[in-house]
Amino acid sequence: MTRLILIRHGETNWNVERRKQGRNDQPLNEKGAAQAKLAAEHVKANYNIGKVWSSPLQRCSNTAALFNMPVETSDHLLEIDYGEWEGMLASDIEKNYAHLINGSVDGTDAPGGEKRSDLPVRANKWITESDIAEQGGDVVLVGHGGSMKGLITGVLGLPDSAMDTLTIDNCSVTVLDINPDPKTPNKLVTLNQTSHLM
């Protein structure tokens, strides 16, 4: 069994502004860098990390670098592509695309972007290609809120709508047990732990 420790990247200025980042390579702000340090210290103190994975975007890779280990990256771990909404404020999307919004901006596929239903599919491709379930031990993955919701949904075999029920805060820690035997279900151990940031 592999214990997969998910860390969402630290805060960026676009997070504060509620601007859609998607594939835009925004850096951590001062608070985000401090959060990243706290999250890394917490995980290093409580787990025996054997491997670190990260999205290639700097807000994740800079957080992953704090583990002082080689970092593997994969495009499967990138944030969702927001298409026309990349760089836009959530409030402007709500106003200018009101006719498209399905309940909320986060619950709607962006025009010209990636479909939300692709996120669990992409996550399961990473699980297979990385052979993560066979590795065993503790593995860190530094990623993005949207794509991590897709990963959680995908590895637990939940419906896509489950993504709308999850909260993944900046530098929170979520833990999944990934089993190599397909007959043994994967398990959610911890979701959105943030006590280390206090």
VEXROLUM-797736 format. One record per residue (C-alpha): residue number from 1; y, z negated, x negated. Coordinates in steps of 0.001 Angstrom, whole numbers. Layout:
<rs>
(NUM,(Y,Z,X))
...
</rs>
This chain:
<rs>
(1,(0,0,0))
(2,(3544,779,-1108))
(3,(6437,-1478,-189))
(4,(9383,910,290))
(5,(12740,-851,-88))
(6,(15539,1167,1499))
(7,(19123,494,411))
(8,(21978,2326,2070))
(9,(24742,3243,-366))
(10,(27882,1096,-622))
(11,(31096,1671,1286))
(12,(33268,4747,684))
(13,(36813,5407,1855))
(14,(35435,7893,4346))
(15,(33205,5153,5828))
(16,(36328,3042,6354))
(17,(38158,5965,7982))
(18,(35121,6803,10171))
(19,(35120,10282,8670))
(20,(31867,12281,8711))
(21,(30618,12520,5120))
(22,(27326,14319,5445))
(23,(26783,16356,2264))
(24,(30328,15704,971))
(25,(29986,13907,-2374))
(26,(32308,10940,-1827))
(27,(32388,8120,-4430))
(28,(32010,4425,-3685))
(29,(35286,2561,-3204))
(30,(35970,-804,-4859))
(31,(34269,-2761,-2079))
(32,(31320,-345,-2115))
(33,(30788,-797,-5862))
(34,(30758,-4588,-5378))
(35,(28296,-4252,-2475))
(36,(26031,-2038,-4580))
(37,(25935,-4623,-7358))
(38,(25036,-7397,-4892))
(39,(22306,-5306,-3257))
(40,(20768,-4338,-6605))
(41,(20825,-7944,-7837))
(42,(19184,-9137,-4612))
(43,(16417,-6543,-4744))
(44,(15747,-7054,-8473))
(45,(15450,-10814,-7900))
(46,(13034,-10516,-4977))
(47,(10849,-7496,-5734))
(48,(8910,-6106,-8686))
(49,(10376,-2603,-8771))
(50,(8107,76,-10202))
(51,(10103,3181,-9277))
(52,(13545,4173,-7963))
(53,(14337,7173,-5765))
(54,(17765,8324,-4615))
(55,(19673,10988,-2779))
(56,(21395,13155,-5412))
(57,(24874,12390,-3989))
(58,(26916,10039,-6186))
(59,(27419,7332,-3581))
(60,(23641,6835,-3755))
(61,(22855,7763,-7357))
(62,(25539,5376,-8674))
(63,(23931,2570,-6679))
(64,(20456,3543,-7892))
(65,(21674,3528,-11528))
(66,(22231,-249,-11267))
(67,(18462,-754,-11500))
(68,(18534,443,-15133))
(69,(15421,2549,-14577))
(70,(14771,6289,-14442))
(71,(15854,7589,-11028))
(72,(14031,10383,-9192))
(73,(16105,12423,-6728))
(74,(15117,14693,-3856))
(75,(17123,16926,-1540))
(76,(14877,15644,1271))
(77,(16834,12358,934))
(78,(20274,13936,1455))
(79,(22391,12899,4420))
(80,(22387,15095,7500))
(81,(24514,18245,7219))
(82,(27339,17792,9746))
(83,(28334,21458,9762))
(84,(31760,21900,11402))
(85,(32180,18118,11560))
(86,(32019,17508,7780))
(87,(35168,15622,6771))
(88,(36390,15115,10346))
(89,(37384,11770,11846))
(90,(35016,10548,14563))
(91,(38004,10195,16909))
(92,(38964,13860,16370))
(93,(35399,14973,17018))
(94,(35344,12956,20262))
(95,(38615,14597,21347))
(96,(38034,18193,20187))
(97,(34318,18453,20961))
(98,(34153,16303,24118))
(99,(32259,19084,25934))
(100,(29431,18861,23370))
(101,(29122,15093,22953))
(102,(25805,13774,24257))
(103,(26479,10062,24771))
(104,(28001,9573,21305))
(105,(29013,11581,18247))
(106,(26072,10120,16307))
(107,(23682,11155,19070))
(108,(24822,14787,19090))
(109,(23847,17734,16892))
(110,(26947,19024,15085))
(111,(27804,22716,15526))
(112,(26669,24678,12484))
(113,(24909,21605,11067))
(114,(21425,20208,10791))
(115,(19584,19112,13923))
(116,(18972,15351,14104))
(117,(15346,16079,14998))
(118,(14944,17579,11494))
(119,(15549,14181,9831))
(120,(12104,12615,10519))
(121,(10454,15934,9575))
(122,(12369,16064,6282))
(123,(11538,12403,5580))
(124,(7817,12950,6132))
(125,(7938,15942,3761))
(126,(9356,13606,1115))
(127,(6665,10991,1818))
(128,(3989,13678,1298))
(129,(5531,15473,-1685))
(130,(6418,12262,-3536))
(131,(2908,10857,-2954))
(132,(4682,7564,-2307))
(133,(1906,6016,-220))
(134,(-593,6378,-3074))
(135,(1656,4808,-5730))
(136,(1437,1215,-4531))
(137,(3788,-1595,-5480))
(138,(7521,-1850,-4830))
(139,(9588,1350,-4685))
(140,(13361,1476,-4112))
(141,(14999,4315,-2203))
(142,(18817,4495,-2150))
(143,(19920,6720,691))
(144,(22190,7401,3651))
(145,(22439,5841,7100))
(146,(21489,8945,9069))
(147,(18664,10198,6892))
(148,(17251,6670,6541))
(149,(17130,6322,10327))
(150,(15149,9563,10331))
(151,(12826,8220,7649))
(152,(12166,4976,9514))
(153,(11516,6887,12734))
(154,(9274,9410,10993))
(155,(7066,7024,9023))
(156,(6609,4701,12003))
(157,(5721,7597,14307))
(158,(8516,6757,16758))
(159,(10241,9273,19074))
(160,(13435,10867,17749))
(161,(15434,8853,20296))
(162,(14564,5709,18309))
(163,(17162,6770,15713))
(164,(19854,5851,18266))
(165,(18594,2249,18405))
(166,(18827,1565,14645))
(167,(21741,84,12685))
(168,(21842,647,8919))
(169,(24934,-963,7331))
(170,(26338,-200,3882))
(171,(24136,-1776,1172))
(172,(21780,-3296,3739))
(173,(18122,-3656,2769))
(174,(15306,-2392,4982))
(175,(11646,-2734,3990))
(176,(8705,-594,5117))
(177,(5027,-973,4263))
(178,(3614,2519,3680))
(179,(-189,2742,3879))
(180,(-2233,5473,2167))
(181,(-4904,5328,4884))
(182,(-3618,7334,7883))
(183,(-5721,5113,10163))
(184,(-3620,2099,9139))
(185,(-144,2190,10677))
(186,(2956,1889,8535))
(187,(5008,-1220,9314))
(188,(8653,-2201,9517))
(189,(8995,-5507,7648))
(190,(12780,-5989,7450))
(191,(15599,-4038,9111))
(192,(19254,-3972,8019))
(193,(19237,-7234,6008))
(194,(22783,-8000,4834))
(195,(22739,-11718,3950))
(196,(22992,-10852,229))
(197,(26454,-9366,858))
(198,(27980,-12633,2140))
</rs>
